[in-house]
Amino acid sequence: MQFVTTHTRTDFDALASVVACTFLYPGAVGVLPSMVNPEVKQFLAIHQNILRIVPRKGFDLDEVTSLIVVDANNWKRLDKMDSLAEREDLEVICWDHHMEGVTIDSSETHREEVGAAVTLLLEKMQERDTPMSPMHATLFLLGIYSDTGCLRYPCVTGRDAAMVSYLIENGADLNVVSAYLDDAMDDAHTELFGRILEESEIINVGTVSVGICALTINNGMTSLSSLVNKFREFRGVDAAFGIFQSDSQKCMIIGRGKPQFIDIGQVMRTLGGGGHPGAGSAIIKDASPAEAAMQVQSLIDRACNNATEVRAVMSDPAKFIVEADATMAQASEKLSVKKISGLMICEKTTLIGGLSVVDCAKAEKSGRADVPVKGYARRNISKLAPSTCCREAVLLMTKAKEGLLAVVDGDELVGVVTQTDLLLQVYDF
């Protein structure tokens, strides 16, 4: 078996590089370290099932014959891979942009000084004319932008910039990218943040508080998303919108909020932009900051109150149910045949708990494959009522080990919400 992995505390460049390898090495399994950065965890909450990756926890290293390491050059940075370092029969392939501190002796090495490791892999994909979806292109762009400061860091090369153009041509969504990236403040940003606090207003839509600021700023000002997020936190509001005009022809709209109260992405898509329930951006042309602010305000009420309920997007639970007296081996087989990441354990229609791929792998490794699944049931899983809004489901999905959420009416399982179901609420298909 060939598998791909990267360093712990996985960032977007590392994740993008792992996924890119699954394109370049057909059949390779992407193995995700147990510890990932918070923004990556948010991304994976609704994208993991389409990325052909599995968690490191529970993955058996004994079956590995070929190891691909990306965005890392040191065994200590990997997630409990020490046993592989001593394997003389193991093929090791490295794709990396770190030139110092190399301890991984690879039989095939692709190590060059570029801004992001995924740039090297994308060049090979471009050379092979490898097709990709817009969602994959968006992830790859996140990888380059996160490691290069959106092409502002000194490490940037022309090769990184060329791959940005390549990804945009393949449908990468800059609005979604901006929703996941955040940057630090310097003196200029501190001054602008003061203006935001002074010139903003707070409006209330029912019980939801929303901060809005509309300003003209200097041309070339970057990292505005971090200011909007800090504005929301500082004022203690549920959502914040920043409207910034540096060009007389257009205004940049940036939104940040708590998904359980407002769908930022819905507002931005209506304005021609994009994002997810907690963050997004858009550009309005031929409007002053005040006019753009009025457009935003006209959409906030709907985004707060007309939330899509999970009953409208949930999947039929039949595919995801395993009876409580079924064995772990039977559950594992169903996961494999149905190609899903988790199951709901039920006694008739009554929900008992959840079961993940990792749970099945543990049972098999410990020789307990014939044990009933109810003995492995995770009983504190997240449960949703059919009337729960999809915005709240996005938040809960970050904690769902099974990769799906149970929709219940009382104790009865009436549906499940999958990552794919939620993707339809994030991307405007």
C-alpha positions as a printed Julia matrix, in Angstrom:
429×3 Matrix{Float64}:
   0.0     0.0     0.0
   1.21    3.51   -0.83
   0.2     6.34    1.43
   0.81   10.08    1.74
   1.28   12.02    4.94
   2.6    15.32    6.26
   3.59   17.12    9.45
   1.5    17.44   12.61
  -0.3    20.73   13.21
  -1.21   20.47    9.57
  -1.66   23.77    7.73
  -3.33   24.4     4.38
  -0.14   23.91    2.36
   0.39   20.52    3.97
  -3.23   19.44    3.46
  -3.24   20.68   -0.14
  -0.01   18.79   -0.84
  -1.42   15.54    0.55
  -4.53   15.88   -1.6
  -2.48   16.79   -4.69
  -0.52   13.56   -4.26
  -3.72   11.53   -4.41
  -4.11   12.96   -7.93
  -0.51   12.27   -8.98
  -0.3     8.81   -7.41
  -3.56    6.97   -8.23
  -4.48    4.56   -5.44
  -2.38    6.33   -2.81
  -4.14    6.9     0.52
  -3.86   10.32    2.14
  -3.3     9.99    5.89
  -4.13   13.06    7.96
  -2.22   13.68   11.23
  -4.25   13.78   14.43
  -3.39   17.44   15.11
  -4.38   20.02   12.47
  -4.59   23.81   12.63
  -8.01   25.24   13.63
  -8.76   26.79   10.24
  -7.91   23.48    8.54
 -10.22   21.66   10.94
 -13.05   24.0     9.95
 -12.37   23.33    6.26
 -12.3    19.57    6.78
 -15.6    19.63    8.66
 -17.47   19.81    5.36
 -14.84   18.85    2.77
 -13.08   15.78    4.17
 -15.25   13.15    2.46
 -14.38   14.41   -1.03
 -10.64   14.64   -0.4
  -9.74   10.92   -0.32
  -7.97   11.1     3.04
  -8.25    9.07    6.25
  -7.28    9.9     9.86
  -3.92    8.76   11.21
  -5.61    7.38   14.31
  -6.29    3.72   13.72
  -4.3     3.53   10.45
  -2.16    0.37   10.35
   1.44    1.1     9.29
   2.25   -2.59    8.79
   0.55   -2.57    5.39
   2.62    0.34    4.06
   5.07   -0.45    1.26
   5.59    3.08   -0.07
   5.55    6.37    1.85
   5.13    9.81    0.32
   6.02   12.7     2.65
   4.93   16.23    1.74
   5.81   19.62    3.25
   8.09   17.97    5.83
  11.69   16.75    5.92
  12.05   15.39    9.46
  10.74   12.16   10.97
  10.0    13.97   14.24
   7.45   16.2    12.5
   5.35   13.24   11.37
   2.53   11.68   13.4
   3.96    8.55   15.11
   5.87    7.27   12.07
   9.06    6.29   13.92
   8.63    2.6    13.1
   8.85    3.39    9.39
  12.19    5.17    9.76
  13.9     1.81   10.41
  12.3     0.02    7.46
  14.98   -0.72    4.85
  12.42   -2.15    2.41
  10.28    1.0     2.46
  10.17    3.25   -0.59
  10.16    6.91    0.5
   9.26    9.83   -1.79
   9.54   13.44   -0.61
   7.91   16.62   -1.96
   9.07   19.59    0.09
  10.25   23.19    0.05
  12.21   23.16    3.32
  15.93   22.96    2.57
  17.37   22.66    6.1
  17.13   20.02    8.84
  16.54   17.02    6.58
  16.45   13.66    8.43
  14.24   11.68    6.02
  16.41    9.73    3.62
  14.24    9.4     0.5
  14.77    7.29   -2.6
  13.05    9.96   -4.71
  13.3    13.62   -3.72
  11.54   16.73   -5.03
  12.87   19.51   -2.81
  13.1    23.02   -4.22
  12.95   26.56   -2.84
   9.46   27.76   -3.65
   6.93   29.54   -1.47
   4.64   26.54   -0.99
   5.17   22.79   -1.27
   1.95   22.35   -3.22
   3.43   24.51   -6.0
   5.82   21.68   -6.9
   2.98   19.19   -7.12
   0.75   21.52   -9.1
   3.48   22.0   -11.69
   3.49   18.24  -12.22
  -0.31   18.18  -12.4
  -0.24   20.95  -15.0
   2.41   19.08  -16.97
   0.2    15.97  -17.02
  -2.94   18.02  -17.69
  -4.55   16.48  -14.61
  -8.22   17.5   -14.24
  -9.45   18.94  -10.93
 -12.73   20.27   -9.56
 -13.16   23.93   -8.52
 -13.3    22.78   -4.87
  -9.91   21.1    -5.2
  -8.51   24.15   -6.99
  -9.77   26.26   -4.08
  -7.95   24.06   -1.54
  -4.72   24.18   -3.58
  -4.98   27.99   -3.72
  -5.46   28.07    0.05
  -2.22   26.08    0.29
  -0.22   28.6    -1.73
  -1.79   31.7    -0.19
  -1.43   30.5     3.41
   2.31   29.8     3.07
   3.12   32.9     1.01
   0.93   35.49    2.74
  -1.17   35.77   -0.41
   2.05   36.17   -2.45
   3.44   38.91   -0.19
   6.2    37.04    1.68
   9.86   37.15    0.52
   9.75   33.39   -0.12
   7.41   33.88   -3.1
   8.71   32.82   -6.5
   7.36   33.31   -9.99
   6.47   29.63   -9.96
   4.04   30.18   -7.06
   2.41   33.07   -8.9
   2.11   30.99  -12.06
   0.3    28.26  -10.16
  -2.11   30.83   -8.67
  -3.07   31.8   -12.22
  -3.4    28.12  -13.15
  -5.75   27.48  -10.2
  -7.93   30.5   -10.93
  -8.28   29.25  -14.5
  -9.45   25.94  -13.01
 -12.2    27.6   -10.99
 -10.59   28.34   -7.6
 -13.01   30.49   -5.59
 -11.21   33.52   -4.14
 -14.21   34.35   -1.97
 -14.02   30.97   -0.23
 -10.24   31.33    0.09
 -10.57   34.69    1.81
 -13.14   33.22    4.2
 -10.56   30.8     5.64
  -7.47   33.01    5.74
  -6.61   35.49    8.46
  -3.61   37.81    8.82
  -1.78   39.79   11.51
  -2.02   43.55   12.15
   0.69   46.18   11.69
   0.64   49.93   12.54
  -1.46   50.81    9.5
  -4.0    48.17   10.43
  -4.08   49.37   14.03
  -4.91   52.88   12.82
  -7.62   51.57   10.52
  -9.03   49.42   13.32
  -9.44   52.56   15.41
 -11.46   54.14   12.58
 -13.62   51.02   12.33
 -14.52   51.23   16.01
 -15.26   54.96   15.81
 -17.3    54.99   12.62
 -19.22   51.71   12.89
 -22.84   51.19   13.88
 -24.58   48.3    15.6
 -27.98   47.13   14.41
 -30.25   44.46   15.86
 -32.27   41.94   13.87
 -34.46   40.28   16.47
 -31.97   38.95   19.01
 -29.02   39.04   16.57
 -26.6    41.98   16.86
 -24.7    43.02   13.74
 -21.87   45.54   13.43
 -21.41   47.42   10.15
 -18.63   49.78    9.14
 -18.28   51.52    5.76
 -14.99   53.3     5.07
 -12.8    54.72    2.33
  -9.26   53.39    2.78
  -5.83   53.73    1.19
  -5.23   51.75   -1.97
  -3.19   48.57   -1.42
  -4.42   47.89    2.13
  -4.48   44.15    2.8
  -5.44   41.74    5.6
  -8.82   43.43    6.02
 -10.52   40.18    7.04
  -8.57   40.08   10.31
  -9.79   43.57   11.16
 -13.41   42.65   10.58
 -13.05   39.59   12.78
 -11.38   41.61   15.55
 -14.14   44.22   15.23
 -16.76   41.51   15.8
 -14.91   40.12   18.82
 -14.17   43.55   20.33
 -17.76   44.75   20.04
 -19.16   41.39   21.14
 -21.62   41.24   18.24
 -22.93   38.13   16.52
 -21.76   39.29   13.1
 -19.71   42.07   11.54
 -19.5    43.47    8.03
 -16.71   45.68    6.74
 -17.29   47.72    3.59
 -14.02   49.14    2.24
 -13.54   51.37   -0.8
 -10.01   51.99   -2.08
 -11.06   52.3    -5.71
 -13.83   54.64   -6.82
 -15.27   51.88   -8.98
 -15.83   49.18   -6.37
 -16.28   48.28   -2.69
 -14.92   45.17   -0.97
 -17.42   43.58    1.43
 -16.06   41.27    4.14
 -18.25   39.46    6.66
 -17.54   37.41    9.76
 -20.12   35.92   12.12
 -21.45   33.12   14.3
 -23.09   30.6    11.95
 -25.79   29.66   14.46
 -27.18   33.2    14.18
 -26.51   34.35   10.6
 -25.4    32.9     7.26
 -22.64   35.21    6.04
 -22.15   33.13    2.91
 -25.78   33.63    1.89
 -25.37   37.4     2.04
 -22.18   37.29   -0.01
 -23.55   34.97   -2.69
 -26.5    37.31   -3.18
 -23.98   40.12   -3.71
 -22.09   38.04   -6.28
 -19.37   36.78   -3.93
 -19.05   33.63   -1.83
 -18.03   32.05    1.45
 -19.43   29.76    4.11
 -21.93   30.38    6.94
 -19.34   31.99    9.21
 -17.32   34.06    6.73
 -17.32   35.41    3.2
 -16.57   38.3     0.88
 -17.87   40.03   -2.22
 -17.18   43.03   -4.44
 -19.83   45.6    -5.35
 -19.08   47.79   -8.37
 -20.2    51.37   -8.99
 -21.36   51.97   -5.42
 -20.21   54.21   -2.58
 -19.51   52.7     0.86
 -22.82   54.08    2.12
 -24.74   52.59   -0.82
 -23.0    49.24   -0.38
 -23.84   49.3     3.33
 -27.52   49.78    2.49
 -27.4    46.72    0.21
 -25.83   44.65    2.97
 -28.4    45.8     5.53
 -31.24   44.85    3.18
 -29.93   41.26    3.1
 -29.11   40.77    6.78
 -32.69   40.19    7.92
 -33.14   37.29    5.5
 -29.75   35.78    6.42
 -30.71   35.84   10.11
 -34.27   34.59    9.84
 -34.69   32.54    6.67
 -32.24   29.8     7.58
 -32.38   26.54    5.65
 -33.44   23.75    7.99
 -31.61   20.42    8.0
 -34.85   18.65    7.06
 -34.44   20.22    3.6
 -30.97   18.79    2.99
 -30.66   15.69    5.16
 -30.1    12.25    3.65
 -32.17    9.1     4.08
 -30.74    7.35    7.17
 -31.15    3.79    5.79
 -27.72    3.8     4.17
 -26.08    4.83    7.45
 -27.85    2.53    9.95
 -26.38   -0.57   11.54
 -28.4    -2.68   13.99
 -27.13   -2.73   17.58
 -26.57   -6.52   17.56
 -24.55   -6.52   14.32
 -20.85   -7.31   14.68
 -18.0    -4.87   14.19
 -16.92   -6.93   11.16
 -20.36   -6.44    9.59
 -20.23   -2.72   10.32
 -16.76   -2.49    8.78
 -17.98   -4.25    5.65
 -20.91   -1.85    5.31
 -18.6     1.16    5.67
 -16.41   -0.25    2.92
 -19.22   -1.22    0.52
 -21.17    2.03    0.98
 -17.92    4.08    0.96
 -18.97    6.15    3.97
 -17.07    7.35    7.03
 -19.52    6.52    9.82
 -22.68    4.73   10.89
 -25.6     5.31   13.25
 -26.28    2.41   15.64
 -29.98    1.77   16.16
 -32.35   -0.65   17.85
 -35.14   -0.62   15.27
 -35.6     3.16   14.79
 -34.22    4.23   18.18
 -30.79    5.82   17.98
 -28.19    4.31   20.34
 -25.01    6.05   19.2
 -22.44    6.52   16.45
 -19.63    4.41   15.0
 -16.65    5.55   12.9
 -14.13    3.9    10.59
 -11.52    4.36   13.32
 -13.67    2.41   15.81
 -13.92   -0.51   13.38
 -10.18   -0.45   12.73
  -9.53   -0.61   16.48
 -11.85   -3.58   16.91
 -10.22   -5.47   14.07
  -6.7    -4.76   15.32
  -7.57   -5.95   18.84
  -9.23   -9.13   17.6
 -12.73   -8.0    18.58
 -14.32   -7.95   15.13
 -17.04  -10.36   16.3
 -18.15   -8.07   19.16
 -21.6    -6.39   18.77
 -21.39   -2.77   17.65
 -23.4    -1.53   20.63
 -20.29   -2.17   22.73
 -18.41    0.43   20.68
 -21.27    2.91   20.35
 -20.28    6.52   20.92
 -23.34    7.7    22.82
 -22.58   11.42   23.17
 -22.85   12.17   19.46
 -24.33   15.45   18.23
 -28.07   15.28   17.57
 -30.14   17.72   15.57
 -33.85   18.34   15.35
 -35.21   18.51   11.77
 -35.84   22.22   12.33
 -32.19   22.97   13.22
 -30.62   25.37   10.73
 -27.8    24.22    8.46
 -25.59   27.0     9.83
 -25.54   25.29   13.23
 -24.94   21.92   11.57
 -21.74   23.27   10.01
 -20.45   24.11   13.49
 -21.38   20.71   14.92
 -19.77   18.86   12.02
 -16.31   19.99   13.19
 -16.75   17.69   16.22
 -18.44   14.74   14.49
 -16.0    11.81   14.52
 -18.34    9.83   12.28
 -18.36   12.52    9.57
 -22.14   12.82    9.81
 -24.79   14.18   12.16
 -27.91   12.43   13.47
 -31.28   14.08   12.85
 -33.77   12.87   15.46
 -37.39   13.28   16.37
 -37.42   12.33   20.03
 -35.23    9.21   20.09
 -36.1     8.19   16.55
 -33.5     8.63   13.81
 -35.26   10.35   10.89
 -32.25   11.41    8.83
 -28.55   12.14    8.75
 -26.64   15.2     7.62
 -23.47   14.39    5.68
 -20.56   16.6     4.68
 -21.85   16.47    1.1
 -25.26   17.75    2.25
 -23.55   20.75    3.86
 -21.33   21.4     0.85
 -24.48   22.31   -1.07
 -25.07   25.1     1.47
 -21.53   26.5     1.14
 -21.02   26.43   -2.62
 -23.49   28.01   -5.0
 -23.99   25.06   -7.41
